[in-house]
């Protein structure tokens, strides 16, 4: 069953506030309504994310049905893997809750503890088997210059972690800003994107058009939906 479930995610990595283009919180809400979870990693610089940066990161994740973590650059690799797995399980748990509510009028927390343990174990297994389609959206504005070595390392570790999963996964990598566009696609969806090589292409310059970049990432995910197996199901967080 779970092999037929497709979980769509955008993982946004940034170190500050959007300062160009539309509202990233509104873009994240659009993603959630389309069945796409938006997670955010905010990278701390000298103990702070910048004026309003932490608030914006939190609001983007909340609107996108995902989670937000504020971390130092050295914690980035571990955080990427943890968030990707955690939100897959969260998505499946919420889907199970909806099914239980429909079938028996109760949610997981209302079920007998012994039965709840069995269902929780099933959710863990489902997180390993479900198909993941992930866009890694990386802020490469000028303020990210000193953090890019840690971003490259985190990207390599993320690929290793995903390769250890039982389920199928496809990853696309986008960066923003881009010359003449809010964002550019470094790698379209593929199971083996060669993230180590892609990471070496990252360079920092320009402003921070987070909203338009998110909109572009959403378009990429939705544009690929028609290519999915017709039996696949996407769950909205």
N, C-alpha and C positions, 0 to 999 in steps of 0.2 A: 504493500500500500504506500508506504512512505517514500519509496523510490520514485513514485509518480508525482510527489509534491515538489513544487519549485518555490524556493524562497529567494526573493529579490531584495538585495541590499545595496545601499550606497554608504561607503565609509569615508567620511570627510575628515581630512587632516589639515588643521590650520593653526595659526598662532596669533590671530587677531580679528578685529572687526572687519566686516565688509565695508568698503568705501566707494564702490562703483556699482551702478546698476540697481536692479530691483531688490525687493525684500527677501532675504534667504529663508526667513521663517515661513513666509507664505509659500515659497517654493517647496519647502519641506512638507508642508501640509498637503500640497498638491500631490507630492510623492506618496504620502501615506494613503490618501484616498484612492490612488492607483495601485495599491498593493505593494508598495516599495517602502522598506524600512530605511530610515536615515539615521546612522550613528555618527557621532562627532567625537574626535580626539582633539582637545585643545592643548597646545604645547606651551608650557610655561617658559617665560624668558625672564631670568633674574628674579624669580619668585612671583611674577605676575603675568597675566595674559594680556594686559593692556586695558585701557579704559573701555569698559563695556564688553570686552571680549568674552569673558567667562559667561556673562549673562546671555549674550547672543548665542554662544555655543550651546548652552543649556536649552534655550528656547528653540533652536533649530532641531535638536534631538527630540524634545518633547513634542513639537509639532509633527515630526517625522515618525513618531511611534517608536523611537529607538532609545539609546542610552548615550550619555555624555560622560567622558572622563577627562579630567584636567591633569596632565602629567608633565614631568620633566622629560627632556628629549631622550635621556638614557633609558627611560621606562617605555619608550614607544613600541619596541618590538613585541614585548610581552603583552602590552595593552591591546595591540591590533588583533592578536590571535584570540585573546580572552573575549573581547567584545564581539568578534565575529561568531564564535561558538555560542556565547551567552544569548545573543539576540536570536539565533536560530532556534534555540530551545524555548525562548520566550514566545516566539511566533507560534511554534507548535503547541505550546501549552495553552495559549489563547485560543487556538483552533480547537483543541480538545475540549476546552471549557464551553465553547459554543455548541459543540456536538453534544456534550453531556446535558447542557441546558435544554437543548431541543428534545433529547431522548427521554430524560428522567427529571427534568425541571430543577436540576442541581448543578453546581459547579464543583470543581476539584476540591476546594477547601471545605466543602460541605459533606464530602464522602468519608466513610469510616477510615481511620488512619491506616489500617492494614491494606485496604484496597487502594488508598491514596499512594502508598509506597510502590505498589505494583504499577500504577499508572505513571508515576514519576520515573520509574525505571524505563517504561516504554517510551516516554518523552525523550530521555537521554539517548536511547538507541535510535529513535527517529531523527534526532539531530545529527547523527552520524550518517544516516542513510539518505536523507532528503537531498535533492539537487539544489545547489547553491549557485546563484548568479550574482556576482559581486562587482560593483564598480568602485575602485579605489580612486578617490578624487582628492588630489594633493595640491594644496596651496603652495605655489612657488613664487609668491610675491617677494619683493626685495627684502622684507624683514625675515624671511625664511632662510636666507643665505647660510648662516652659521649652523642651521639645524639640518641641512640636507644630508650630511654624512650619516646622521642617525636615522633619517627617513630611508635612505638607501639600505641600511642594515635591516631595518624593520620590514621593508618590502621583501628582502630575501628570506627572512625568517617566516614571514606570512606564507610564502609559497611552500616552504618545507612543511609547515603545519597543516596546510590544506591538503597536501599530497598524502598525508597520513590518514585522512578521512576515508571511510568506506564509500561514501556517496560521491556522485559526480559533482564537479564544480567547474565553473567557467568564470574567468576574471577578465575585466577590462580595466585599463589604467588611463586616467585623465589627469591633466594638470591645468592649473589656471593661475594667472592670465596667460593668454596666447596672442601672438602678433595678429591683429585684425579680428580677433574673436575673444569671447569670454574665456573659452577653454579649448584644449586640443586633446585628441585621442592619441595616446602613445601606443596603445595596444587594444584592438577590438577583442570581443569575447573569444577566449580560447582556453582549453584546459591546461596547456603548457605555454604560458605567455613569455617565459624567460624573464622573470621579474628582476633578476640580478642585472641583466644587460639593460633593461629598461631604466632601472634606478640610476645607472651611470649617465643617462641622458638628462637628468634633472639639473636645471640651473635656475637661479632666482633673479627676478627683476619685475618692476611694475607694481601696480596697485592690487586690490583685493576684491574682484567682482564675484563674491561668493554666491549671491542670488542667481545671476545669469549662468554661472557655472553649474549650479545644481539643476537648473532648468535644462541645460544641455545634457547633463547626465541622465535625467529622467527621460528625455527624448530618445537617448541611446537605448536605454532599457526597454522602453515601450516599443521602439522600432524593431527590437529583436524578438518581441513576444510571438509574433506570427511564425517564427522559425522553430518554436518549441514543439515538442511532442504534443499532439492534440489531446492526449490523456492527462497531461500535466495540469496541476491545480496550483494557483497562487493564493496564498492566504494573506489577508490584510491584517496588520497589527492593530 
